[in-house]
Amino acid sequence: MIDTFQNTLAYAKKLDEQDELRKFRSEFHIPKQKNGEEHIYLCGNSLGLQPKRTQKYIQQELNDWANLGVEGHTDAQHPWMPYHEFLSESMAKIVGAKPKEVVVMNTLTTNLHLMMVSFYQPTSKRYKIVIEADAFPSDKYAVESQLKFHNIDPKDGLILWKPRQEDKLCHVEDLEQIIHEQGDEIALLMIGNTNYYSGQFYNMHKITQLGHKHGMLVGFDLAHGVGNIQPNLHEVGADFAVWCTYKYLNSGPGSLGGCFVHERHANNKNLKRFVGWWGHNKATRFNMRHEFDPISGAEGWQLSNPPILSMAAIRASLAVFDEAGFKNIRTKSKKITSYLEFLVDEINHEKINIITPRNPNERGCQLSMQVKDADKNLFDVLTEKGVVADWREPDVIRIAPAPLYNSYQDVFNFVELLKSLL
Ligand SMILES: *Cc1c(COP(=O)(O)O)cnc(C)c1O
């Protein structure tokens, strides 16, 4: 594929014409610059754009609330009582799970805590947790606080899976080495499936097998993977996973998170968990007098009745994903990211080093580029010229062409700008 790419605007336009998903760009609001031109928005890894239909979906709920009041729980066009169930099937497809294994609830870090309450049960022998050294700060804080909650000093209980100096990537062989040395003491592998910084997508199947073979539980944070890469959670066999919906899932700032609990844990009533009434058996939930009886599957971890307005935005976004088809999205993702890679490689190699793996199966649509001798000034000028991207100190730009709304021309125009500034 890469050999046939061309470094011309005409070629980028041709790729857009051939793009089977091109019509979906018009399903989104593309933010505009002060001069009225559209931004080159390459920041879907941080906040996905708003689907135009979202407003209609939310308005419907506002109307039903205005017209029905409390009766909306049962009489709204999409009744609020079972509203979260309307999301499960589409969400399950996106993460490769059975509908019963997923639920939309709370937010990412909250879900991570709830999952660790159930799936991190340290004993005096087996109490350590492995995370990536470069894990997202919230995940690290959450894991450290869980250790402390169980009176374990993170200095002893937290093991960092470190990227190698030479390529800044995490290698499964190094994780194997950690397990070889301390396997008997490790209770949980808690790994991001796509690293937020490097864009590296890990071999989840291998990691899960490795953990299970040595008696550990295995959980994943899909924040930068969901809607980007198919994690095949059921098949991979992860014990649990958590994610947010405001990055590649385009469901609005601070929108709700998702949670996966593997079917093998669906009916385990002995698992410790923090509970609330929304996780209770639906048949008797409103009797309000029964002992807690968890719903079978991921729904059994719900706490509260959910915020419908936020869920309406998720429904709208999932409808777009359903129409586009996740396989098609991933196919375009690989191609548009490879095109970005091709164009960046045409720039002087000495100046830009792509940290993200070169193998398309080991990454999603994000490329993290280290720019030699750059300071934030370069990035600020890019921003001034209409590029929306993400800068990480000291010298890394993260660029994520989202296949649903980014065009090959976006990618071409971005690289032209970058080239002119270097
Ligand atoms: C975005 C992100 C978060 C954010 O957590 P919230 O609870 O949604 O604020 C956490 N972890 C990772 C890996 C992320 O990428």
The ligand as an SDF file (V2000), in Angstrom:
LIG
                    3D

 15 15  0  0  0  0  0  0  0  0999 V2000
   -8.7420    9.8010   28.7800 C   0  0  0  0  0  0  0  0  0  0  0  0
   -8.2360    8.8230   29.7370 C   0  0  0  0  0  0  0  0  0  0  0  0
   -8.6750    8.8020   31.0770 C   0  0  0  0  0  0  0  0  0  0  0  0
   -9.6320    9.8360   31.6020 C   0  0  0  0  0  0  0  0  0  0  0  0
  -10.3740    9.3310   32.6730 O   0  0  0  0  0  0  0  0  0  0  0  0
  -11.7810    9.9780   33.0830 P   0  0  0  0  0  0  0  0  0  0  0  0
  -12.1480    9.2140   34.2770 O   0  0  0  0  0  0  0  0  0  0  0  0
  -12.7190    9.7810   31.9180 O   0  0  0  0  0  0  0  0  0  0  0  0
  -11.5570   11.4280   33.3280 O   0  0  0  0  0  0  0  0  0  0  0  0
   -8.1750    7.8170   31.9110 C   0  0  0  0  0  0  0  0  0  0  0  0
   -7.2940    6.8880   31.4660 N   0  0  0  0  0  0  0  0  0  0  0  0
   -6.8490    6.8750   30.1790 C   0  0  0  0  0  0  0  0  0  0  0  0
   -5.8830    5.8260   29.7200 C   0  0  0  0  0  0  0  0  0  0  0  0
   -7.2920    7.8510   29.2970 C   0  0  0  0  0  0  0  0  0  0  0  0
   -6.8350    7.8520   28.0420 O   0  0  0  0  0  0  0  0  0  0  0  0
  1  2  1  0
  2  3  1  0
  2 14  2  0
  3  4  1  0
  3 10  2  0
  4  5  1  0
  5  6  1  0
  6  7  2  0
  6  8  1  0
  6  9  1  0
 10 11  1  0
 11 12  2  0
 12 13  1  0
 12 14  1  0
 14 15  1  0
M  END
$$$$
